Amino acid sequence: MSENLMAPLMTPLRLPHVAGRLFNTPLLIHPGKLDAIIAGLAPRLGLGAVPVDPQAYTTVSGEKRAARYRVVDGVGVIDVFGVLVHRSRMEADSTFLLGYQEIARRIDAALADPAVHTLVLNLDSPGGEVAGAFDLAEQIRAARGIKPVHAVAGDLAASAAYALASAADSLSLTRTAAVGSIGVVMRHVDMSRFLDKEGVTVTHIFAGAHKVDGNLSLP
């Protein structure tokens, strides 16, 4: 799982609620997908326009349940799409972010559903936030003792999504699927020269030798 710790960008932000989830937040997300997300949001974050082609994915239809999972021939299909966060929320721009707690509720509902004999996690996600990911992975592992739980990567299960998939009884891949993205990376943006030109001085007041590691250069 690739953990990305990104320093704050000192440019005007038009979507602070989105920026708050991208920067200075530990992430378990595929680095390339993170680049694509930032590029796609760049114009609205004051970073300049970078065009990115959207991706689409269709799934098998089935009988929908109130808990937002589908039942296909006795198999409870739980879709895990997009960037994952700790708690589901609707952003100001009407973007819905799927939370680990929402996935957990769907799993609980499918486990309690007598019409479901097997669970399938239908994954197409680059990962997301660290908070909540491993708790959900433990829940998935525990669910295996109640009903079989299988994961399918179609076509991406990276970082946090791969952690969820690895907790299932099995992981199947489509022929074009990508899984993995294991490791740690930290990205740091040095804005010190920009601040110097703007006449801004940053002073760090801290305790602990490594408290401000990764921040702007100390004066």
Beta strands, then each sheet from edge to edge (+ up, - down):
strand 1: 2-4
strand 2: 27-29
strand 3: 63-64
strand 4: 70-72
strand 5: 75-81
strand 6: 84-85
strand 7: 89-90
strand 8: 96-99
strand 9: 118-125
strand 10: 127-129
strand 11: 149-158
strand 12: 170-173
strand 13: 178-180
strand 14: 183-184
sheet 1: 10+ 2- 1+ 14+
sheet 2: 3+ 4- 5+ 9+ 11+ 12+
sheet 3: 3+ 4- 5+ 9+ 11+ 13+
sheet 4: 6+ 8+ 7-
end
